[in-house]
Amino acid sequence: MTFNMSASELYEKIALISPKVEVILRKLYWSNYGLLKKLRPPRNVKPKAPSKKIDFDKIIEYLKSLGIGEGSLLIVHSSYDALSDTGLSPDQIVDKLLELVGKTGTLAMPVIRRFKGEPKIADILKNENLDDLVCKYNVQKTAVTSGLLPYSLMKRPESVTSRFPLNPLTALGPLAAEMMEHNLEGELEERRPHGKNSSWYYCYQHNAVVVGLGIKLDHYLTIGHVAEEAMKWPVSVENWYRKRKFIIKDKNFETETTVLERKPKWGMLQIADINAYHDLLNNGLLVEKEIEGVIVGFCESKKYIDYRKSRDGNGYPYVISKKYINK
């Protein structure tokens, strides 16, 4: 949602006036998305500065200092672009992360997919209901949009990938199979991306630590959705979910199912995630530090979810108008 650093800083400064102001900014942005996209300056207009060799072992040592090690359940959100100057391939970085958690630990990463027939970004809010769309999710073959590291982890023969099509995780380690085992089970109301049968809820139950490598965790603390989908949501909101139909194939397994997905408008228009991000930093629930020029974030899932649950009953971090709340 940013054009350049100065625009980003201005946007954030205004957004931090209050959560309501941030939501107003979001609505202004998305209502003018087409125009703003045209005005966006071309990329790479300046020559890239000479790169500095990144010692990834120093990042590993920092993660160890945070208590991550043998036996940890680790969820990693990453940008390989930010790590390319390590001189390591995605496979080699995954090797080092697996070595960090050891043989008794489990490494998990989101393997987000985009499906044929889904609306483009500019049209998402115009196509809120997708009742007639049936998407095909091939667990092993559907393109991964969340980066080279998770793709590398998913492609390992020992890894296990969720058959749930929305926000799926892939994992390798002793907890991987159990993490994915029940993801598609339950009645329709229970089949949510972060509900009680999800891999994300499983990670919360096992107090997974969440790490960001080369990205800020402002938009990437996906596990936070467990608070609104697997637990008693503090408010009863009208039309929170939409139905999504999928044909799911995983090697010799195939099924057709319907699942629930949060309607896009809530995440695009009604969430004050910049304010929530600063809340976490200010309360010590999220730690971010530059190591070798790479932003590294750290968050313990149970502490984060408990914080979400402790906030007031208005749906934090969403700013939800009373007209949407069922009495």
C-alpha positions in Angstrom: 0.0 0.0 0.0 3.0 2.3 -0.3 4.6 4.1 -3.2 8.0 5.0 -1.7 9.6 5.6 1.7 8.4 9.1 2.2 4.8 8.2 1.3 5.0 5.2 3.6 6.2 7.3 6.5 3.5 9.9 5.9 0.8 7.3 5.7 2.0 5.6 8.9 2.2 8.9 10.8 -1.4 9.8 9.9 -2.7 6.3 10.6 -1.2 6.3 14.1 -3.4 9.3 15.1 -6.0 6.6 15.9 -7.4 3.3 14.7 -10.4 5.1 13.2 -8.2 7.4 11.2 -6.2 4.4 9.9 -9.5 2.8 8.7 -10.5 6.0 7.0 -7.1 6.0 5.2 -7.6 2.4 4.1 -11.1 3.2 2.6 -9.7 6.2 0.8 -6.8 4.1 -0.6 -9.0 1.3 -1.9 -11.7 3.6 -3.3 -9.0 5.2 -5.4 -6.8 2.1 -6.0 -6.9 2.3 -9.8 -5.8 5.9 -9.9 -3.1 5.5 -7.3 -1.7 2.4 -9.1 -1.3 4.5 -12.3 0.5 7.3 -10.3 2.9 4.8 -8.7 6.4 5.6 -9.8 8.3 3.0 -11.9 10.4 0.6 -9.9 14.2 0.5 -10.0 14.5 4.1 -11.2 17.7 4.4 -9.2 20.7 2.2 -9.5 20.8 -0.5 -6.9 23.4 0.2 -4.2 26.3 -2.2 -3.9 25.3 -5.1 -1.9 26.9 -6.1 1.4 27.5 -9.8 2.1 25.1 -11.0 4.8 26.3 -13.5 7.3 23.2 -15.7 7.8 24.9 -17.5 10.8 24.6 -14.2 12.7 20.9 -14.2 12.1 20.8 -17.8 13.4 22.8 -16.8 16.5 20.3 -14.0 17.2 17.4 -16.5 16.9 19.1 -18.8 19.4 19.5 -15.8 21.8 15.7 -15.5 21.7 15.3 -19.1 22.9 14.7 -20.8 19.6 16.5 -24.1 19.3 16.2 -27.9 19.6 12.6 -28.9 19.8 11.1 -25.5 18.9 8.0 -25.2 16.7 8.9 -22.4 14.4 6.7 -20.5 11.9 8.8 -18.4 9.4 7.5 -15.6 7.2 10.2 -14.5 4.8 11.4 -12.6 1.8 14.2 -14.3 -0.1 15.0 -11.0 -1.9 16.1 -9.6 1.5 18.3 -12.7 2.1 19.8 -13.2 -1.4 23.0 -11.4 -0.4 23.7 -14.2 2.1 25.0 -16.1 -1.0 22.8 -19.0 0.2 20.1 -20.7 -1.9 16.6 -21.0 -0.5 17.3 -24.7 0.1 20.5 -23.8 2.1 18.6 -21.3 4.2 15.9 -23.9 4.9 18.7 -26.3 5.9 20.0 -23.8 8.5 16.5 -23.3 9.9 16.0 -27.0 10.2 19.3 -27.4 11.9 18.3 -24.6 14.3 15.1 -26.5 15.5 16.9 -29.8 15.4 15.4 -33.3 14.9 12.9 -32.8 17.6 11.7 -29.5 16.3 9.3 -28.6 13.5 9.7 -25.8 10.9 6.5 -24.4 9.3 5.9 -21.8 6.6 2.8 -20.5 4.9 2.4 -21.7 1.3 -0.3 -19.2 0.1 -1.9 -19.9 -3.3 -3.8 -17.9 -5.8 -6.5 -19.7 -7.8 -7.7 -19.4 -11.3 -10.9 -17.3 -11.6 -10.4 -15.3 -8.4 -11.0 -11.5 -8.8 -7.9 -9.3 -9.4 -6.9 -7.0 -6.6 -8.7 -4.0 -8.1 -11.9 -6.0 -8.3 -11.9 -7.9 -5.0 -14.4 -5.6 -3.3 -16.7 -5.8 -6.3 -16.8 -9.6 -6.2 -17.6 -10.3 -2.5 -19.6 -13.4 -3.1 -18.0 -16.3 -5.1 -20.8 -18.8 -4.7 -20.5 -19.9 -8.4 -16.7 -20.3 -8.5 -15.2 -23.7 -8.0 -11.4 -23.5 -7.6 -9.0 -26.4 -8.1 -6.3 -26.8 -5.4 -3.6 -29.2 -6.2 -1.6 -29.4 -2.9 1.6 -30.3 -4.6 1.3 -28.3 -7.8 -0.8 -25.1 -7.4 1.6 -22.1 -7.6 2.9 -20.8 -4.2 2.8 -17.0 -3.9 4.4 -16.6 -0.5 8.0 -17.0 -1.6 10.9 -19.2 -2.4 11.7 -20.4 1.1 8.3 -22.0 1.7 8.2 -23.4 -1.8 11.6 -25.0 -1.1 10.4 -26.4 2.2 7.2 -27.8 0.6 9.1 -29.5 -2.2 11.1 -31.7 0.3 9.8 -35.3 0.3 9.6 -35.3 4.1 7.4 -32.2 4.4 3.6 -32.3 4.9 1.4 -29.6 3.4 -2.1 -28.7 4.5 -5.0 -29.7 2.3 -7.0 -26.7 3.5 -6.8 -24.3 0.5 -6.8 -21.0 2.2 -3.6 -19.8 4.1 -2.2 -23.4 4.1 1.0 -24.2 6.0 3.7 -26.6 5.0 5.9 -28.2 7.7 8.7 -30.6 8.3 9.4 -32.3 11.6 7.8 -34.5 14.2 4.6 -32.3 14.5 4.0 -31.8 10.8 1.6 -34.7 10.1 -0.5 -34.1 13.2 -0.6 -30.4 12.4 -2.3 -31.1 9.1 -4.4 -34.2 10.0 -7.8 -32.6 10.8 -7.7 -29.4 8.7 -10.6 -30.3 6.4 -12.8 -31.9 9.1 -16.0 -30.6 10.7 -19.2 -29.1 9.6 -19.1 -26.0 7.4 -19.1 -23.6 10.3 -15.9 -25.3 11.6 -14.1 -25.3 8.3 -12.3 -22.0 8.6 -8.6 -21.2 7.6 -7.7 -20.5 11.3 -10.4 -22.5 13.1 -10.1 -25.2 15.7 -9.2 -27.9 13.1 -6.6 -25.7 11.4 -2.9 -26.0 11.3 -2.7 -22.4 12.6 -4.7 -23.3 15.7 -2.5 -26.4 16.2 0.5 -24.1 16.2 -1.1 -21.8 18.7 -1.9 -24.8 21.0 1.8 -25.8 20.8 3.0 -22.2 21.5 4.7 -21.8 18.1 7.2 -19.0 17.8 6.7 -16.8 14.8 9.8 -15.3 13.0 10.0 -12.8 10.2 13.1 -12.8 8.0 13.5 -9.8 5.8 10.0 -8.6 6.4 8.1 -6.6 9.1 5.5 -8.6 10.9 3.0 -5.8 10.6 0.9 -7.6 7.9 2.2 -11.1 8.4 1.1 -12.3 11.9 -1.4 -14.7 10.3 -1.7 -16.7 13.4 -3.6 -13.8 15.0 -6.7 -14.8 13.0 -6.9 -17.8 15.4 -8.4 -15.3 17.9 -11.3 -14.4 15.7 -11.9 -17.8 14.0 -11.2 -20.4 16.7 -12.2 -18.6 19.8 -15.3 -16.7 21.0 -15.2 -13.6 18.8 -15.9 -10.6 21.1 -18.6 -9.3 18.8 -21.2 -10.9 16.6 -20.6 -9.5 13.1 -23.1 -9.8 10.2 -21.7 -11.4 7.1 -18.2 -12.0 8.3 -17.6 -15.1 6.1 -18.3 -16.1 2.6 -18.4 -19.6 1.2 -15.7 -20.9 -1.1 -15.9 -24.1 -3.1 -12.8 -26.2 -3.9 -11.8 -29.4 -5.6 -8.8 -30.5 -3.6 -6.2 -33.0 -5.0 -3.2 -34.3 -3.1 -1.4 -37.2 -4.9 -4.0 -40.0 -4.8 -6.4 -38.0 -2.5 -9.3 -36.0 -4.1 -12.3 -34.4 -2.6 -14.7 -31.5 -3.2 -15.6 -29.3 -0.3 -16.9 -25.9 0.8 -15.1 -23.8 3.3 -15.5 -20.4 4.9 -13.3 -17.4 4.3 -13.4 -13.9 5.9 -14.9 -11.5 3.4 -12.2 -9.3 1.9 -13.8 -6.0 3.0 -12.9 -6.7 6.6 -9.2 -7.2 6.0 -9.0 -4.4 3.4 -11.2 -1.7 4.9 -11.9 -2.3 8.5 -8.6 -3.4 10.2 -6.2 -1.0 11.9 -3.1 -3.2 11.6 -0.5 -0.4 11.7 -1.9 0.6 15.1 -2.0 -3.0 16.2 1.6 -3.5 15.1 2.8 -0.6 17.2 0.7 -1.9 20.1 2.7 -5.2 20.0 6.0 -3.4 19.7 5.2 -1.0 22.6 4.1 -3.9 24.8 7.1 -6.1 24.1 5.0 -8.8 22.4 6.8 -8.3 19.1 10.5 -7.8 18.9 12.1 -6.6 15.7 15.8 -6.0 15.1 18.1 -5.5 12.2 20.8 -8.2 12.0 23.3 -7.8 9.2 20.9 -5.3 7.6 18.0 -7.8 7.6 14.9 -7.1 9.6 14.2 -10.0 12.0 11.0 -10.2 13.9 10.0 -12.5 16.8 6.7 -13.2 18.4 5.4 -15.9 20.8 2.0 -17.1 19.5 0.3 -17.7 22.9 1.3 -14.4 24.3 0.1 -12.6 21.1 -3.3 -14.4 21.1 -3.8 -13.9 24.8 -3.2 -10.2 24.2 -5.8 -10.1 21.4 -8.3 -11.8 23.7 -7.6 -9.4 26.5 -8.5 -6.3 24.5 -12.0 -4.8 24.6 -15.1 -6.3 23.1 -15.2 -4.3 19.9 -13.4 -6.7 17.7 -9.8 -5.5 18.1 -7.8 -4.8 15.9 -10.8 -4.3 13.6 -12.8 -1.1 13.7 -16.3 -2.3 13.1 -19.3 0.0 12.7 -22.3 -0.7 14.9 -24.4 -1.2 11.8 -22.6 -4.5 11.2 -22.9 -5.9 14.7 -25.8 -8.2 15.4 -27.6 -7.3 18.6 
